[in-house]
Amino acid sequence: MQVLINRQGNINIPYTILNELGIGFNSHLLLSIKEGGILLQPVSSKSICLNEKGLAKLDEARKSGPGLLPNWFKEEVENARNNI
């Protein structure tokens, strides 16, 4: 099936396909490039996808262990507990 890309780079997906996949208004799709084409997959909620650089940064952060909170933040948390 062919679809047209408009000047804004948008495509219209036929209703029959949206209906078959359970996709509706404000649904989220995961877009990826596969074998020289574009793949759209429905996702149940917003998700975060990281590229290789982002994944490496996340891995580095996880390996660094827990960090220390600044004293001013600890005081704010303690004050908030006392005000409840």
C-alpha positions, 0 to 999 in steps of 0.5 A, a space after each residue: 500500500 502506498 501513502 503520500 508524505 505531505 510537506 510537513 513530513 506527515 503520512 496518513 495511515 488508512 483507518 482500516 489499518 489503524 482499526 486493525 491494530 487498535 491505534 487511535 487518536 493520540 496513540 504512540 508509535 515507535 518509529 525505527 529504520 529496518 532494512 532500508 525501510 521505516 517500521 512503525 510499532 504501537 506502544 502501550 505508553 510513552 517510552 524512552 528510547 536511547 541511542 548507543 551514546 545515551 545507553 553508554 551514559 546510562 550504563 556509566 551512571 549505573 556503575 558509578 553507584 549511588 550519589 550523595 545528596 547535597 545537604 540543602 536538599 536533605 534539609 528541605 526533605 526533613 523540613 517537609 516531613 516536619 510540616 506534615 
